[in-house]
Amino acid sequence: MKTPDMAACYCLDMLLRSELRRILSRNESASWTEHLCWLKDFYRWRKRTLGSEVAENTVTGDTTVMLNSFRRPQNIDFLARIYLRLPSIRKVIVSNNNSRIRIRDWVQVSDPRLVLIDQPVDRMCVFRVELARRGNSRYFIFNDDDIFLTPQQIGQILSMLRADPGRLHGVQGEIFDPAQNCLIHDIRRRKTEVDIINRLYFLTAEHIREFFRLTDLLKLGPDNPADDMLLSFSGTDRPLVHDAGPFMDCPTNDMPGIALWRQEGFFDYRVRLFHRLSGLKSFPAV
């Protein structure tokens, strides 16, 4: 049994481990000066985010948040704290898919709505959809571990989902260009329909069920690396990205060895899968 002093030392050790990893997680394409500028902006943004007032029109706990942890465990505690500030969040489930760490060593926050799961083996990102299927929420939010929004921004987009639940909602996406047979990336900071939502997904239980119907039709296995594409096709309309204002990116979001999209053949696979999905399902014309 831990004494109060032992518990305090443990928390301090967790905090130092997390912040040291954040400080050292410099993107190889950035200089240390650029990285230090990002750290300054991040710490200022984090302090403002956790210190601001939060007000929601809907206070019932009707939404479950899914957080995946891979190689950025230093981000999970902050992400959990952001979502636990919202009254509409009934549960925050953290799936640690990196069997080389224990997620409790990186998360200090304690809340009855927080569920921490250490997977016995390494899992792909798509496993979060399976975990969501086992839940009983009406709404879900999937947040990648490299993007941070404020509680106010999250509440704003969640209200958009409630008003228009037929489609997925988010803040960043991709549009398919048939002339070049490719996906145009990084569509953000404007309200527009997209073909694919990336990184942050606001969806419903109906979308989860449709996701698995499409998975079965395409005969995709449990290690499918493009769950964002199937999720994006799970609605009755094309996904919608919103301009909720500026948000924070983790500097490792495009770092080789960490970012999945930097793997060889990633984009070719996505184009082929896009055509397969388009052959199964089309959306009403704009």
C-alpha positions in Angstrom: 0.0 0.0 0.0 1.3 3.4 -1.0 1.8 6.0 1.7 0.9 9.7 0.9 4.5 10.5 0.4 5.0 7.5 -1.9 1.9 8.5 -3.9 3.1 12.0 -4.3 6.5 10.8 -5.5 4.8 8.5 -8.0 2.7 11.3 -9.4 5.7 13.5 -9.7 7.6 10.8 -11.5 4.7 10.3 -13.9 4.6 14.1 -14.6 8.3 14.3 -15.2 8.3 11.3 -17.5 5.5 12.7 -19.5 6.9 16.2 -19.8 10.4 15.0 -20.6 9.1 12.8 -23.4 7.1 15.8 -24.8 10.2 18.1 -24.7 12.3 15.5 -26.4 9.7 14.6 -29.1 11.0 16.9 -31.7 10.0 16.3 -35.3 13.1 15.5 -37.3 12.1 18.1 -39.9 12.0 20.9 -37.3 14.9 22.8 -35.6 15.2 22.9 -31.8 14.3 26.6 -32.0 11.1 25.7 -33.8 10.3 22.9 -31.4 10.9 25.2 -28.4 8.5 27.7 -29.9 5.9 24.9 -30.3 6.4 23.9 -26.6 5.8 27.5 -25.5 2.6 27.7 -27.5 1.5 24.3 -26.3 2.0 25.0 -22.6 0.2 28.4 -22.9 -2.6 26.7 -24.8 -2.9 23.9 -22.3 -3.1 26.3 -19.3 -5.8 28.4 -21.0 -7.8 25.2 -22.1 -7.9 23.7 -18.6 -8.5 27.0 -16.9 -11.4 28.2 -19.0 -15.1 27.9 -18.1 -17.1 25.2 -19.8 -20.8 25.5 -20.6 -22.9 23.0 -22.5 -26.6 23.1 -23.4 -26.8 19.4 -23.2 -25.6 18.1 -19.8 -26.8 14.4 -20.0 -24.0 11.9 -20.4 -24.8 10.6 -23.9 -21.3 10.5 -25.5 -18.4 8.1 -25.2 -14.9 9.1 -26.1 -12.4 6.6 -27.6 -8.7 7.5 -27.2 -6.0 5.2 -28.7 -2.5 5.3 -27.3 0.4 4.1 -29.4 3.7 6.0 -29.3 2.5 9.3 -27.8 1.5 8.3 -24.3 2.5 11.8 -23.0 -0.6 13.2 -24.8 -3.2 10.9 -23.2 -3.6 12.5 -19.8 -4.2 15.9 -21.3 -6.7 14.6 -23.8 -8.6 12.8 -21.1 -8.7 15.9 -18.9 -10.2 17.9 -21.8 -13.0 15.5 -22.4 -13.8 14.9 -18.7 -14.6 18.6 -18.4 -17.7 18.2 -20.5 -20.9 17.1 -18.7 -22.1 15.3 -21.9 -19.3 12.8 -21.7 -20.4 9.6 -20.0 -17.2 7.7 -20.5 -13.6 8.2 -21.7 -12.1 4.9 -22.8 -8.3 4.8 -23.3 -7.1 1.8 -25.3 -3.4 1.4 -24.9 -2.3 -0.5 -28.0 1.4 -0.4 -27.2 2.2 -3.5 -25.1 5.6 -2.1 -24.1 4.1 0.4 -21.7 1.5 0.6 -19.0 -1.0 3.4 -19.6 -1.5 4.1 -15.9 2.1 5.2 -15.7 1.2 8.1 -18.0 -2.2 9.2 -16.8 -2.6 11.1 -13.6 -6.2 12.1 -13.8 -8.7 10.1 -11.7 -12.4 10.1 -12.6 -15.1 7.4 -12.4 -15.9 8.0 -16.1 -12.3 7.2 -17.2 -11.5 3.6 -18.3 -7.9 2.6 -18.9 -7.3 -0.6 -20.9 -3.9 -2.1 -21.5 -4.2 -4.4 -24.5 -2.4 -7.7 -24.1 -1.0 -7.4 -27.6 -0.3 -4.5 -30.0 -3.6 -3.4 -31.7 -4.3 -1.4 -34.8 -6.3 1.8 -34.7 -9.4 0.1 -36.0 -9.8 -1.8 -32.7 -11.4 1.4 -31.2 -14.5 0.7 -33.4 -14.8 -2.8 -31.9 -14.6 -1.3 -28.4 -17.2 1.3 -29.3 -19.5 -1.5 -30.6 -19.5 -3.0 -27.2 -20.7 0.2 -25.6 -24.2 1.6 -25.4 -23.8 5.3 -26.1 -25.8 7.2 -28.6 -22.9 9.4 -29.7 -19.1 8.7 -30.0 -16.0 10.8 -30.4 -12.8 9.2 -31.7 -9.8 11.4 -31.0 -6.4 10.5 -32.4 -3.5 11.1 -30.0 -1.9 13.9 -32.0 -4.7 16.6 -32.1 -6.1 18.8 -29.3 -9.2 20.8 -29.2 -10.7 22.9 -26.4 -13.8 21.7 -24.5 -15.7 24.6 -26.1 -14.7 23.5 -29.6 -15.7 19.9 -28.9 -19.0 20.9 -27.5 -19.6 23.0 -30.6 -19.0 20.1 -33.0 -20.9 17.7 -30.8 -23.9 20.0 -31.2 -23.5 19.9 -35.0 -23.6 16.1 -34.8 -26.8 16.1 -32.7 -28.4 18.5 -35.2 -27.2 16.5 -38.3 -26.6 12.9 -37.1 -26.7 11.3 -40.5 -23.1 12.1 -41.3 -19.7 12.2 -39.6 -18.4 15.5 -38.3 -14.9 16.7 -37.7 -12.3 19.4 -38.3 -10.0 17.9 -40.9 -10.5 15.8 -44.0 -9.7 14.8 -47.5 -11.4 15.3 -50.9 -11.0 12.8 -53.8 -9.8 14.4 -57.0 -10.9 12.2 -59.9 -8.8 14.0 -62.5 -5.6 13.1 -60.7 -7.0 9.9 -59.0 -5.7 11.0 -55.6 -6.9 12.3 -52.3 -6.3 16.0 -51.5 -5.2 16.2 -47.9 -5.4 18.6 -45.0 -8.8 20.2 -45.6 -9.4 22.3 -42.5 -10.4 25.7 -41.1 -13.5 25.9 -43.3 -17.0 24.3 -43.3 -17.3 22.0 -46.2 -18.2 18.5 -47.2 -15.3 16.1 -47.6 -14.9 12.5 -48.7 -12.9 11.3 -45.8 -12.7 12.6 -42.2 -9.3 12.4 -40.5 -7.9 12.4 -36.9 -11.1 13.5 -35.0 -14.5 11.8 -35.6 -17.9 12.7 -34.2 -20.3 9.9 -35.0 -23.3 7.9 -33.8 -24.1 4.3 -32.9 -25.7 3.9 -36.3 -22.4 4.7 -37.9 -20.7 2.0 -35.9 -23.2 -0.6 -37.1 -22.8 0.5 -40.8 -19.0 0.4 -40.4 -19.1 -3.3 -39.7 -21.6 -3.9 -42.5 -19.1 -2.3 -44.9 -16.2 -4.2 -43.4 -18.0 -7.5 -43.9 -18.9 -6.6 -47.5 -15.3 -5.8 -48.3 -14.0 -8.8 -46.4 -11.5 -6.6 -44.5 -9.7 -8.2 -41.6 -9.3 -6.8 -38.1 -6.0 -5.2 -39.0 -7.4 -2.8 -41.6 -5.2 0.4 -41.5 -7.9 2.7 -42.9 -10.8 2.7 -40.4 -11.2 6.4 -41.1 -12.3 5.7 -44.6 -14.9 3.1 -43.6 -16.2 5.4 -40.9 -16.5 8.2 -43.4 -18.7 6.1 -45.7 -20.9 4.9 -42.8 -23.2 7.9 -42.9 -26.2 8.8 -45.1 -24.4 11.9 -46.4 -20.8 12.9 -47.0 -18.8 13.9 -43.9 -18.7 17.5 -42.9 -15.7 19.4 -41.5 -16.2 22.5 -39.5 -14.2 25.6 -38.7 -14.2 25.5 -34.9 -11.2 27.8 -34.8 -7.5 27.0 -34.4 -6.5 23.8 -32.7 -3.2 22.3 -31.6 -1.2 19.6 -33.5 1.4 17.4 -31.9 4.7 18.0 -33.7 5.1 14.2 -34.3 1.9 14.0 -36.4 3.9 13.5 -39.6 7.1 11.9 -38.1 8.4 8.7 -39.8 8.2 5.7 -37.4 5.3 7.3 -35.5 2.8 8.5 -38.1 1.1 5.6 -39.9 0.6 7.6 -43.1 4.4 7.7 -43.6 4.5 4.0 -44.4 5.3 2.9 -47.9 2.3 2.2 -50.1 -0.1 4.0 -47.6 -1.7 6.4 -50.2 -2.0 3.8 -53.0 -3.9 1.5 -50.7 -6.2 4.3 -49.7 -7.0 5.2 -53.3 -7.8 1.6 -54.1 -10.0 1.3 -51.0 -11.8 4.6 -51.9 -12.8 3.1 -55.3 -14.1 -0.1 -53.6 -16.1 1.9 -51.1 -17.5 4.2 -53.8 -18.6 1.1 -55.7 -20.6 -0.1 -52.7 -22.1 3.2 -51.6 -22.8 6.6 -53.0 -24.2 9.8 -51.4 -26.8 12.3 -52.6 -25.4 14.9 -55.0 -24.8 18.3 -53.5 
